[in-house]
């Protein structure tokens, strides 16, 4: 499994997503959209918007949160086959 996480340091939802991954020992590679040339453009090209965090799991783009509602713990727990931890 290859997991990329598009994020930014200032993003609260990104920190929450990375905390979830760390709590479940799910390995990932972080791509900071502000420090990595072309990263923000890749997010827009693949999702149609500049919305982070974004997971790219084995080439499939996944938005792990709902704007204004937060991280999708139940859905992501099911996707990764782990117990829910909030």
C-alpha positions in Angstrom: 0.0 0.0 0.0 1.3 3.4 -0.9 -0.3 6.4 0.8 0.5 10.0 0.0 -1.0 12.8 2.1 -1.2 16.3 0.6 -1.2 18.8 3.4 0.0 22.1 4.8 1.4 23.1 8.2 -1.4 25.6 8.9 -4.2 23.1 8.1 -6.1 21.9 11.2 -7.8 19.1 9.2 -4.4 18.0 7.9 -3.0 17.7 11.4 -6.1 15.7 12.5 -5.7 13.3 9.5 -2.0 12.7 10.2 -2.8 12.1 13.8 -5.3 9.4 12.8 -2.7 7.8 10.6 0.0 7.9 13.3 -2.4 6.5 15.9 -3.0 3.5 13.7 0.7 3.1 12.6 -0.4 3.6 8.9 2.7 4.6 7.0 2.4 7.6 4.6 4.5 10.1 2.7 3.6 13.7 3.3 3.5 16.2 0.5 3.4 19.9 1.7 1.5 21.8 -0.9 3.4 25.0 0.0 6.9 23.5 0.0 6.6 21.1 -2.9 6.6 22.7 -6.4 3.5 21.6 -8.4 1.8 19.9 -5.4 -1.0 22.4 -5.1 -1.6 22.1 -8.9 -1.7 18.3 -8.6 -4.4 18.6 -5.9 -6.5 21.0 -8.2 -5.9 18.8 -11.3 -7.1 15.7 -9.5 -9.9 17.0 -7.3 -11.0 20.2 -9.1 -10.4 22.3 -6.0 -7.6 23.3 -3.6 -8.8 21.3 -0.7 -6.5 19.6 1.8 -5.9 17.2 3.3 -6.1 14.7 0.4 -5.1 11.1 0.6 -3.8 9.3 -2.5 -4.1 5.6 -1.8 -2.5 3.4 -4.4 -3.2 6.1 -7.0 -6.8 6.8 -5.9 -7.6 10.3 -4.6 -9.6 10.4 -1.4 -10.8 13.4 0.6 -10.7 12.2 4.2 -12.9 15.0 5.7 -16.1 16.9 5.1 -15.6 20.7 5.0 -17.0 22.3 8.1 -17.6 18.9 9.7 -14.1 17.5 10.1 -12.3 14.2 9.6 -14.3 11.1 8.5 -13.2 8.8 11.3 -15.7 6.0 10.5 -15.1 6.0 6.8 -11.3 6.1 7.1 -11.3 3.5 9.8 -13.2 1.2 7.5 -11.0 2.0 4.5 -7.8 1.2 6.3 -9.3 -1.7 8.3 -8.6 -0.2 11.8 -10.6 0.6 14.9 -12.1 4.1 15.2 -10.0 6.5 17.3 -11.2 10.1 17.7 
